[in-house]
Amino acid sequence: MRRLLAAAALAWPLSAQALPSFDEVRAAHRPSDIVLLDRHGVPVQTLRVDHSVRRLPWVPIEEMSPALLRAIVLSEDKRFHEHSGIDWRAVAASAWGNLWNTRTRGASTLTMQLAGLLDEGLARPAGGRSVAQKLSQALTATQLERHWRKSQILEAYLNSVPLRGELVGVSAIAQTLFGKHARGLDDTEAAIVAALVRAPNAEPQRVAQRACEVLRQQSRGCDGIAVITEAALGRRGGMPLGEQLAPHFARQVIAAAGPARQASTLDARVQRLAIAALRRQLAELTGRNVEDGAIVVLDNASGEVLAWVGANGATSAAAQVDGVLARRQPGSTIKPFVYQLAFERRLLTPASLLDDSPAQIATAAGLYLPQNYDRDFKGWVSVRTALGNSLNVPAVRAGAMLGPDALFARLDAFGLAPSESGGFHGHALALGSADVTLLALTNAYRTLARGGVYSAPSLRGRARAERRVAEAAAVHLVVDILADNAARARTFGLASSLATRGFAAVKTGTSKDLRDNWCIGFTDRYTVGVWVGNASGEAMHEVSGVSGAAPIWHEIVTALHAGQPSRPPPRPAGVVSQRVAFEADREPARDELFLAGAAQARQRETAQLAPQRAFGITSPRDGSRFALDPDIPPSAQQIVFEGERGTWVLNGRRIGQGAAVRWAPWPGRHELELRDARGRVLQTVRFEVRGATLRSAAATARSGG
């Protein structure tokens, strides 16, 4: 006995010095899962940061089921509320050889078990504790009883006790085995948890037997205990309880070493709204081969992210892919930046006339043949009409005036970080050939909403540095066009999803082969960006920006401004209005906006690309590769064969006669001949069509393809 007391005396000072307070233990609790809160303190996501253990946030004893507290005390320490750390009655009733051997023998109190959990030096090794360790554990338990309340001891124990496998604490076991919080456990479930304390990894039959003993101590029956235990222990661990609204955003902002609950810029209401809108629209697009989508909502003033939907988690096979950060071709959503720079450099005005006629554009991937949504070229049109109706050739002509390098630099200044270089993309850069992310594109439109002042989006609520990247007056001209519902009526009509009750400036776009579908726009308070498509890169079937992404954008914007219509921005200095007329009455006279000093009362035809030679086959050229317009369903497109008057023969079949023949494209390699009136071959060219969908056999027979 003297030797034991001497050993205890040596061990005790160390334990006394290391004894933490209850508040220190609670503060040191490190959950394996961190809860992300929205800007109002509403939990929106739980993210696991420690995969070695499953330990959920600390649960106060007031939020634990009374049945659980009762079962634990009855099972582990019947006289918990009577002793002072050591149950001397249990000690006296047991042989000394078994007294400190294992807690299952009944002499190790809850307080002593907690001492072992708090002090690694007192933790029970595989071979059992030494006599000195056991005595030190007992002495530490008496000190805990002196400095802590009984409720604090029980609370700390239930938050720290290992239960089964990786599960630590009653919150983790309750949510994993029973799908409920600790406060909701009933008598049977509480008895199962208590049984796991003694034998965490026992077989279900053994756990059920022990749980039945706990129930009988409370004069309760054991009906169904075996079935309930088997089902509970067979459950797979999943996400903790609560809404899981923003998994992709959480991965970007949660600090693994931070507190258990971390605030964010998200707004749970807006996040739910965006998720619901995306799921509804994807359901509407069933049968069009569209599985995925992503949404970003930014606050214009601060740049704070209010909603971040990275994927359609309900049905997508690529739910882990964050569509907000994936790089994709933005298509026609780039056009506003093309015209803004052309306005700023005084190369064009909203009333300038550009030629919308067939053109072949050289790109790194071959010749590009831009067409318009309705398959028709409009001839000479104003910039307002060209941008409003998303006409492609005028945008390319405007981009050619600027040059690819200058346009690339401007896109980069807006934070788009486009892929490759201006020289790599050439004139196709004006039609969105460079990859960008939805977040960057949405924030670039937010920069337009702020008159050309850029700041990076804020994910954590911190103010970001600002810089001016574009002239405010030139930005206003573009914004005015994007908000002009009448300007886009020729292509989209007056009642499309782009029309809103209040002010909104918006643009759609679709990438090559119908792989990506965009709608980006802003009101006076918010900028909303939407992408739909397939994370795999697979093409959609006959889905354009106005039919795919735009309905989602419209639903979100309408909800955000319910009861508070958006107001148009004030006209900045340097913008004037003047009545204009157009040469040959190409468009009706109207009041138009100009940069000060650039106004012209009468508009004449301006820039155009050099015409093709007018003999033989002028279009297509030999070796051409056609990448058909991304904004138009392939079934709605045509290629125009041009040259001398004659007979046109495609793949050995006559398809028409004259100086020009229209042909609905068919994927593959083709040979085109132009023959004169005597049947002699004037010229033969070979070309390839990429990215078109299949047409019916009847259409193929008619085309000769």
C-alpha positions in Angstrom: 0.0 0.0 0.0 2.8 2.4 0.9 4.4 1.8 -2.5 1.1 2.5 -4.2 0.7 5.7 -2.3 4.2 6.8 -3.1 3.6 6.1 -6.8 0.4 8.1 -6.7 2.3 11.0 -4.9 4.8 11.1 -7.7 2.2 11.1 -10.5 -0.3 13.4 -8.8 1.5 16.8 -9.1 1.7 16.4 -12.9 -2.0 15.6 -13.1 -2.9 18.5 -10.8 -0.9 21.0 -12.9 -2.4 19.7 -16.2 -6.0 19.7 -14.9 -8.0 21.9 -17.4 -11.2 23.8 -16.6 -14.5 22.9 -18.2 -14.4 26.0 -20.4 -10.9 25.1 -21.6 -12.0 21.6 -22.5 -15.1 22.8 -24.4 -13.0 25.5 -26.2 -10.4 22.9 -27.2 -13.1 20.6 -28.7 -12.3 20.2 -32.5 -15.2 18.9 -34.6 -14.3 16.9 -37.7 -17.1 18.8 -39.4 -17.4 22.6 -39.6 -20.7 24.3 -40.0 -20.9 27.1 -42.5 -23.3 29.9 -41.6 -25.0 32.4 -44.0 -24.8 36.2 -43.5 -27.7 35.9 -41.0 -26.3 33.1 -39.0 -28.4 30.3 -40.6 -26.5 27.0 -41.1 -26.2 26.3 -44.8 -23.5 23.6 -45.1 -21.4 21.1 -43.1 -18.0 20.3 -44.4 -15.8 17.5 -43.0 -12.2 18.6 -42.5 -10.9 15.7 -40.4 -11.3 12.3 -41.9 -9.5 10.4 -39.1 -12.4 10.8 -36.7 -16.1 11.8 -36.8 -16.6 14.3 -34.0 -19.5 16.8 -34.4 -19.9 20.2 -32.7 -20.1 20.3 -28.9 -23.6 19.6 -27.6 -24.7 21.2 -24.3 -26.2 18.8 -21.7 -29.5 20.7 -22.0 -29.7 19.6 -25.6 -29.3 15.9 -24.8 -32.2 13.5 -24.4 -33.1 12.8 -20.7 -33.4 9.1 -21.7 -29.7 9.2 -22.9 -28.5 10.8 -19.6 -30.4 8.2 -17.6 -29.2 5.2 -19.6 -25.5 6.3 -19.5 -25.6 6.8 -15.7 -27.4 3.5 -15.1 -25.1 1.6 -17.4 -21.7 3.1 -16.4 -22.0 4.7 -12.9 -25.2 4.2 -10.9 -23.9 6.3 -8.0 -22.5 9.1 -10.2 -24.5 11.8 -8.4 -23.5 10.4 -5.0 -19.7 9.9 -5.1 -16.8 12.3 -5.4 -15.0 10.7 -8.3 -14.4 7.3 -6.8 -17.2 4.9 -6.0 -15.8 3.4 -2.8 -18.8 1.1 -2.4 -17.9 -0.5 -5.8 -14.3 -0.7 -4.8 -15.2 -2.5 -1.5 -17.4 -4.9 -3.4 -14.7 -6.0 -5.8 -11.5 -7.9 -5.4 -8.4 -5.7 -5.5 -7.1 -7.6 -8.5 -10.1 -6.6 -10.6 -10.6 -3.1 -9.1 -8.5 -1.2 -11.7 -8.5 -3.7 -14.6 -11.2 -2.4 -16.8 -14.2 -0.1 -16.6 -16.6 -2.9 -17.5 -16.1 -4.3 -14.1 -18.1 -1.5 -12.5 -15.5 0.3 -10.4 -14.3 2.9 -13.0 -16.7 5.9 -12.6 -17.7 8.3 -15.3 -15.4 10.9 -13.8 -12.5 8.5 -13.9 -13.3 7.6 -17.5 -13.3 11.4 -18.3 -9.9 11.8 -16.7 -8.6 9.2 -19.0 -10.1 11.0 -22.0 -8.7 14.4 -21.0 -5.1 13.2 -20.2 -3.3 11.2 -22.8 -1.0 9.9 -20.1 -4.0 8.4 -18.4 -5.5 6.8 -21.5 -5.9 3.1 -21.3 -3.2 1.4 -23.4 -3.7 -2.0 -25.2 -2.1 -3.8 -22.3 -4.0 -2.0 -19.6 -3.0 0.8 -17.2 -0.2 0.5 -14.7 -0.9 0.7 -11.0 0.5 4.2 -11.0 -1.6 5.3 -13.9 -4.7 3.9 -12.2 -4.1 5.7 -9.0 -3.3 8.9 -10.9 -6.6 8.5 -12.8 -8.5 8.2 -9.5 -6.8 11.2 -8.0 -7.5 13.3 -11.1 -11.1 12.2 -10.9 -11.4 13.6 -7.3 -9.9 16.9 -8.5 -12.4 17.1 -11.3 -15.2 16.6 -8.9 -13.8 19.4 -6.7 -13.6 21.9 -9.6 -16.3 20.9 -12.0 -20.0 20.5 -11.5 -21.6 17.1 -12.1 -23.4 18.3 -15.1 -20.2 19.6 -16.6 -18.5 16.2 -16.0 -21.3 14.4 -17.7 -21.5 16.9 -20.6 -17.8 16.7 -21.3 -17.8 12.9 -21.1 -20.7 12.5 -23.5 -19.0 14.8 -26.0 -15.6 13.0 -25.8 -16.4 9.3 -25.4 -15.4 7.0 -28.3 -18.4 5.0 -29.3 -18.1 3.0 -32.6 -15.4 3.0 -35.3 -14.6 6.6 -36.1 -17.5 8.0 -34.1 -16.7 10.1 -31.0 -19.4 11.7 -28.9 -23.2 11.3 -28.6 -23.9 13.8 -31.4 -22.0 11.8 -34.0 -23.5 8.4 -32.9 -27.0 9.8 -32.8 -26.9 11.3 -36.2 -25.1 8.4 -37.8 -27.0 5.5 -36.3 -30.5 7.0 -35.8 -30.6 10.1 -38.1 -31.5 12.5 -35.3 -30.0 14.9 -32.9 -28.9 13.7 -29.4 -32.0 15.5 -27.9 -34.3 13.2 -29.9 -33.1 9.8 -28.7 -35.8 7.6 -27.1 -35.3 5.0 -24.4 -34.4 2.2 -26.8 -31.9 4.2 -28.8 -30.4 5.6 -25.6 -29.9 2.1 -24.3 -28.1 1.1 -27.5 -25.8 4.1 -27.2 -25.1 3.2 -23.6 -24.3 -0.4 -24.6 -21.7 0.9 -27.1 -19.8 2.7 -24.4 -18.6 -0.6 -23.0 -18.2 -2.5 -26.3 -17.9 0.1 -29.1 -17.2 -2.4 -31.9 -19.2 -5.4 -30.6 -21.4 -7.5 -32.9 -25.1 -6.3 -33.1 -26.3 -9.3 -31.1 -24.0 -8.5 -28.2 -24.9 -4.8 -28.3 -28.6 -5.7 -28.3 -28.2 -7.9 -25.3 -26.4 -5.2 -23.3 -29.0 -2.6 -24.4 -31.7 -4.9 -23.1 -30.0 -5.1 -19.7 -30.0 -1.3 -19.6 -33.7 -1.2 -20.5 -34.6 -3.8 -17.8 -32.8 -1.7 -15.2 -35.5 0.9 -16.0 -38.3 -1.7 -15.8 -38.8 -1.4 -19.6 -39.3 -4.2 -22.1 -36.9 -5.2 -24.9 -39.4 -5.8 -27.7 -37.8 -5.3 -31.1 -34.4 -4.4 -29.6 -32.5 -6.9 -31.8 -34.0 -5.6 -35.0 -33.5 -1.9 -34.1 -29.9 -2.6 -33.1 -29.2 -4.5 -36.3 -30.7 -1.6 -38.4 -28.9 1.1 -36.5 -25.5 -0.5 -36.7 -26.0 -1.3 -40.4 -26.5 2.4 -41.3 -23.8 4.0 -43.3 -22.4 7.3 -42.2 -23.5 10.3 -44.2 -23.8 14.0 -44.0 -24.8 15.5 -40.6 -28.3 16.6 -40.1 -29.4 20.0 -41.4 -29.5 21.7 -44.8 -26.7 21.0 -47.1 -27.0 23.9 -49.5 -23.6 25.0 -50.6 -21.0 22.2 -50.7 -18.8 23.8 -53.4 -18.8 27.2 -51.8 -17.9 25.7 -48.4 -14.8 24.0 -49.9 -13.6 27.4 -51.0 -14.1 29.4 -47.8 -14.0 27.1 -44.8 -10.7 27.2 -42.8 -10.0 23.7 -41.4 -8.2 25.2 -38.4 -11.0 27.7 -37.7 -13.9 27.6 -35.3 -16.7 25.0 -35.5 -19.1 27.5 -36.9 -17.9 29.9 -39.6 -19.7 32.9 -41.1 -20.0 33.5 -44.8 -21.4 36.0 -47.3 -24.1 33.6 -48.6 -27.8 34.3 -48.1 -29.7 31.1 -47.4 -32.9 32.5 -48.9 -31.1 33.3 -52.2 -29.2 30.0 -52.2 -32.4 28.0 -51.8 -34.1 30.1 -54.5 -31.2 29.5 -57.0 -31.1 25.7 -56.3 -34.9 25.4 -56.8 -34.8 27.5 -60.0 -32.0 25.3 -61.4 -33.7 22.0 -60.6 -37.0 23.2 -62.1 -35.5 24.3 -65.4 -33.4 21.1 -65.8 -36.6 19.1 -65.2 -38.2 21.2 -68.0 -35.2 20.3 -70.3 -35.6 16.6 -69.8 -35.0 14.8 -73.1 -32.6 17.6 -74.3 -29.5 15.9 -72.9 -28.9 18.6 -70.2 -27.9 17.3 -66.8 -25.9 20.1 -65.1 -26.0 23.7 -64.2 -24.4 26.4 -62.0 -25.4 29.7 -60.6 -23.7 32.7 -59.0 -25.5 35.7 -57.4 -23.3 38.7 -56.5 -24.1 41.9 -54.6 -23.2 44.7 -56.9 -21.9 47.1 -54.3 -19.7 44.8 -52.2 -19.1 41.9 -54.6 -20.2 39.5 -51.9 -21.3 36.1 -53.1 -25.0 35.7 -52.1 -25.5 32.4 -53.9 -23.1 29.8 -55.3 -24.6 26.7 -56.8 -21.8 24.6 -58.2 -23.9 21.7 -59.5 -27.3 20.1 -59.7 -26.8 17.8 -56.8 -30.2 16.2 -57.1 -29.6 14.2 -60.3 -26.2 15.0 -61.7 -23.6 12.3 -61.9 -20.9 15.0 -61.7 -22.1 16.6 -58.4 -18.5 17.0 -57.2 -17.6 19.2 -60.2 -17.9 22.9 -59.4 -19.5 24.5 -62.4 -18.9 28.0 -60.9 -15.1 27.5 -61.3 -15.0 25.2 -64.4 -13.5 26.9 -67.4 -15.7 26.9 -70.5 -16.3 28.9 -73.7 -18.6 31.9 -72.9 -19.9 32.3 -76.5 -21.9 35.5 -77.2 -21.7 36.8 -73.6 -18.3 38.3 -74.5 -19.8 40.6 -77.1 -20.7 43.5 -74.7 -17.0 43.8 -73.9 -16.1 44.0 -77.6 -18.5 46.9 -78.3 -17.6 48.7 -75.0 -13.9 48.9 -76.1 -14.9 49.9 -79.6 -17.1 52.7 -78.1 -14.3 53.8 -75.7 -11.8 54.1 -78.6 -14.3 56.1 -80.7 -14.3 53.4 -83.4 -18.0 52.9 -83.2 -21.2 54.3 -81.7 -24.5 52.5 -80.9 -25.8 54.0 -84.2 -22.9 52.9 -86.4 -23.8 50.6 -89.2 -22.0 47.3 -89.6 -22.5 44.8 -92.5 -24.1 41.6 -91.4 -23.3 39.4 -94.4 -21.6 36.0 -94.8 -17.9 35.9 -93.9 -15.3 33.2 -93.3 -13.0 33.8 -90.3 -9.7 32.0 -89.8 -9.1 30.4 -86.4 -6.6 28.1 -84.8 -9.1 25.2 -85.4 -9.9 26.1 -89.0 -12.3 28.5 -90.8 -15.2 29.7 -88.8 -18.5 30.5 -90.4 -20.6 32.7 -88.2 -24.3 32.8 -88.7 -27.3 34.2 -86.8 -30.0 32.6 -84.8 -32.6 32.8 -87.5 -30.2 31.6 -90.2 -30.6 35.0 -92.0 -28.2 37.8 -92.5 -29.6 41.3 -91.9 -27.4 43.3 -94.2 -26.4 46.8 -92.8 -27.5 47.1 -89.1 -26.7 49.5 -86.3 -24.5 48.4 -83.4 -27.6 48.6 -81.1 -29.4 46.1 -83.3 -26.3 43.9 -83.7 -25.6 43.6 -80.0 -29.3 43.4 -79.0 -29.9 40.5 -81.4 -26.5 38.9 -80.8 -25.5 39.1 -84.5 -22.2 37.4 -85.0 -20.6 38.9 -88.1 -20.9 42.5 -86.9 -19.3 41.5 -83.6 -16.4 39.9 -85.5 -16.1 43.1 -87.6 -16.0 45.2 -84.4 -13.4 42.8 -83.0 -11.3 43.1 -86.2 -11.2 46.9 -85.7 -9.7 46.4 -82.2 -7.4 43.5 -82.9 -7.2 40.3 -80.9 -4.4 41.4 -78.6 -6.2 44.6 -77.5 -9.5 42.7 -77.0 -7.7 40.0 -75.0 -6.0 42.6 -72.8 -9.4 44.3 -72.1 -11.0 40.9 -71.2 -8.2 40.3 -68.9 -8.6 43.7 -67.2 -12.2 42.8 -66.5 -10.9 39.8 -64.5 -11.9 37.1 -67.0 -8.4 35.7 -67.3 -9.1 34.2 -70.7 -7.2 31.2 -71.8 -4.3 31.2 -74.3 -3.6 34.5 -76.0 -5.2 37.0 -78.4 -3.0 35.7 -81.3 -4.1 32.1 -80.5 -7.8 32.9 -80.8 -7.7 35.5 -83.6 -11.0 37.1 -84.6 -13.0 34.2 -83.0 -12.1 35.8 -79.6 -14.9 38.3 -80.2 -17.4 35.4 -80.2 -16.2 33.8 -77.0 -13.6 31.2 -78.0 -11.5 31.7 -74.9 -12.3 29.7 -71.8 -13.5 31.6 -68.7 -15.3 30.7 -65.4 -18.8 31.5 -64.5 -17.6 33.4 -61.4 -15.2 35.5 -63.4 -17.8 36.2 -66.2 -20.5 37.1 -63.6 -18.1 39.5 -61.9 -17.1 41.0 -65.2 -20.8 41.9 -65.8 -20.9 43.2 -62.2 -18.1 45.5 -63.3 -20.3 46.8 -66.1 -23.1 47.3 -63.5 -20.6 49.5 -61.5 -19.7 51.7 -64.5 -16.4 50.0 -65.3 -15.0 49.8 -61.7 -13.6 46.3 -61.0 -13.1 44.5 -57.7 -12.7 40.8 -57.1 -15.7 38.9 -55.8 -15.8 38.6 -52.0 -16.2 35.1 -50.6 -15.5 35.9 -47.0 -17.0 39.4 -46.6 -13.7 41.3 -46.8 -13.5 44.5 -48.8 -11.5 44.1 -52.0 -9.3 46.7 -53.8 -11.0 48.6 -56.6 -9.7 49.8 -59.9 -11.2 51.4 -63.0 -10.8 49.2 -66.0 -13.2 50.9 -68.5 -14.5 54.4 -69.3 -17.8 54.9 -67.5 -19.5 56.7 -70.4 -18.6 53.9 -72.8 -19.9 51.3 -70.4 -23.2 53.1 -70.1 -23.8 52.8 -73.8 -23.4 49.0 -73.6 -25.6 48.8 -70.5 -28.3 50.8 -72.3 -28.3 48.4 -75.2 -28.3 45.3 -73.0 -31.3 46.7 -71.2 -33.2 47.6 -74.4 -35.9 44.9 -74.9 -36.9 46.5 -78.2 -33.4 46.3 -79.6 -33.4 42.5 -79.3 -37.0 41.9 -80.4 -36.0 40.9 -84.0 -34.4 37.7 -82.6 -35.8 37.1 -79.2 -39.2 38.8 -79.4 -40.7 41.2 -76.8 -41.8 38.5 -74.3 -38.7 36.4 -73.8 -37.2 35.4 -70.5 -34.8 38.4 -70.9 -37.6 40.9 -70.3 -38.2 42.0 -66.8 -40.5 44.5 -65.0 -37.7 46.7 -63.8 -34.3 47.6 -65.2 -32.1 44.7 -66.1 -29.1 44.4 -68.5 -28.7 40.9 -69.8 -27.0 38.8 -72.4 -27.1 35.1 -73.4 -24.5 32.9 -75.1 -23.9 29.4 -76.2 -20.5 27.7 -76.9 -19.3 25.6 -79.8 -21.4 22.5 -80.5 -24.1 23.5 -77.9 -21.9 22.4 -75.1 -22.4 25.4 -72.8 -25.4 27.7 -72.3 -25.1 31.0 -70.5 -27.3 33.9 -69.3 -25.6 36.7 -67.4 -27.2 40.0 -66.4 -27.6 42.5 -63.6 -30.1 44.8 -62.0 -29.4 47.9 -59.8 -28.5 45.6 -56.8 -27.5 42.2 -58.1 -25.6 40.4 -60.8 -26.8 36.9 -61.7 -24.9 34.4 -63.7 -26.3 31.1 -64.9 -24.7 28.2 -66.8 -26.4 25.0 -68.0 -24.9 22.1 -69.9 -23.1 18.9 -69.1 -20.0 18.7 -66.9 -18.8 15.9 -69.2 -18.7 18.4 -72.1 -21.4 16.4 -74.0 -23.5 18.5 -76.4 -27.1 19.5 -75.6 -29.9 19.0 -78.0 -31.4 22.1 -79.5 -30.9 24.3 -76.4 -29.9 28.0 -76.7 -29.2 30.7 -74.2 -32.7 32.0 -74.2 -34.3 28.6 -73.8 -31.8 27.0 -71.5 -30.2 29.4 -69.0 -32.4 32.5 -69.4 -35.5 31.1 -67.6 -33.4 30.4 -64.5 -32.0 33.9 -64.6 -35.4 35.4 -65.0 -36.9 33.5 -62.1 -34.1 34.5 -59.8 -34.1 38.2 -60.8 -37.9 38.4 -60.5 -37.8 36.9 -57.0 -34.9 39.1 -55.8 -36.9 42.2 -56.8 -40.3 41.2 -55.7 -41.9 44.3 -54.3 -38.8 46.5 -55.1 -38.4 47.0 -58.8 -34.9 47.6 -60.1 -34.1 51.2 -61.2 -32.0 52.2 -64.2 -28.6 53.8 -63.6 -28.2 57.6 -64.0 -26.6 58.8 -67.1 -22.9 59.6 -66.4 -21.0 62.6 -67.6 -19.9 62.4 -71.2 -23.0 60.8 -72.6 -25.4 62.7 -74.8 -28.6 61.9 -76.6 -29.3 62.9 -80.3 -31.9 62.1 -82.9 -30.4 60.0 -85.7 -31.5 58.9 -89.2 -30.1 56.1 -91.2 -28.9 56.0 -94.8 -31.4 54.3 -97.1 -33.8 54.1 -94.1 -32.0 50.9 -93.0 -33.5 51.5 -89.6 -36.2 53.9 -88.3 -35.0 57.2 -87.0 -34.6 57.3 -83.2 -33.1 59.0 -80.3 -29.7 57.5 -79.7 -26.9 57.8 -77.0 -23.4 58.9 -77.9 -20.2 59.7 -76.2 -19.8 63.5 -76.2 -18.3 64.7 -79.4 -19.1 61.5 -81.3 -22.7 62.2 -82.2 -23.8 62.1 -85.8 -27.2 63.0 -87.1 -27.0 60.6 -90.1 -25.5 57.2 -90.1 -23.7 55.7 -93.1 -22.4 52.3 -93.9 -19.0 51.7 -92.3 -16.6 48.8 -91.8 -16.7 45.5 -93.6 -14.3 42.7 -94.3 -12.7 42.4 -97.7 -15.0 40.7 -100.3 -14.2 37.4 -101.8 -13.1 37.0 -105.5 -16.1 36.5 -107.8 -14.9 33.6 -110.0 -14.9 29.8 -109.4 -15.9 28.8 -105.9 -15.3 31.7 -103.5 -16.8 30.0 -100.5 -15.9 27.6 -99.1 -12.2 27.5 -99.7 -10.4 24.2 -100.2 -9.5 22.6 -96.9 -12.1 24.5 -94.9 -13.2 23.2 -91.6 -16.6 24.5 -90.5 -17.2 25.0 -86.8 -20.8 26.0 -86.9 -22.3 28.8 -84.9 -22.6 27.8 -81.2 -25.6 30.0 -80.5 -27.8 28.2 -83.0 -29.1 24.6 -82.9 -27.2 22.8 -85.6 -30.5 21.7 -87.2 -31.3 25.4 -87.8 -28.1 26.3 -89.6 -27.1 26.5 -93.3 -23.8 26.9 -95.2 -23.9 29.2 -98.3 -21.9 28.0 -101.3 -20.9 31.0 -103.4 -19.0 31.7 -106.6 -19.7 32.0 -110.3 -23.1 31.2 -111.7 -23.3 27.5 -112.4 -24.4 24.1 -111.2 -23.4 23.0 -107.7 -22.7 19.3 -107.1 -22.0 17.9 -103.6 -20.6 14.5 -103.1 -21.7 13.6 -106.7 -25.3 14.9 -106.4 -26.7 18.1 -107.9 -27.9 20.4 -105.1 -28.7 23.6 -107.0 -27.9 26.2 -109.6 -26.9 29.9 -109.5 -24.3 32.1 -107.9 -25.2 30.9 -104.4 -26.7 27.8 -102.9 -27.7 27.1 -99.3 -27.0 23.8 -97.8 -28.0 22.3 -94.4 -24.7 20.9 -93.0 -24.0 17.3 -92.4 -21.0 16.1 -90.3 -18.1 14.6 -92.2 -15.8 15.3 -95.2 -17.3 16.6 -98.4 -16.4 17.3 -102.0 -18.0 20.3 -103.8 -17.9 20.9 -107.5 -19.0 24.0 -109.5 -19.9 23.2 -113.2 -20.6 25.5 -116.1 -23.5 25.4 -118.5 -21.7 22.7 -120.6 -21.2 20.5 -117.5 -17.5 21.2 -117.3 -16.0 21.3 -113.8 -14.8 24.8 -113.1 -13.5 24.1 -109.6 -13.5 21.4 -106.9 -13.0 22.0 -103.2 -13.0 19.7 -100.2 -14.1 20.7 -96.8 -15.1 19.3 -93.4 -18.1 20.0 -91.2 -17.7 19.5 -87.5 -20.2 19.8 -84.6 -23.6 19.4 -86.5 -26.2 17.0 -85.3 -27.7 14.4 -87.6 -30.6 15.2 -89.8 -33.3 12.9 -91.1 -32.5 10.5 -94.0 -35.0 12.4 -96.1 -33.1 15.7 -95.5 -29.9 13.9 -96.4 -31.3 12.7 -99.6 -32.5 16.1 -100.6 -29.2 17.8 -99.8 -27.1 15.2 -101.5 -24.9 14.9 -98.3 
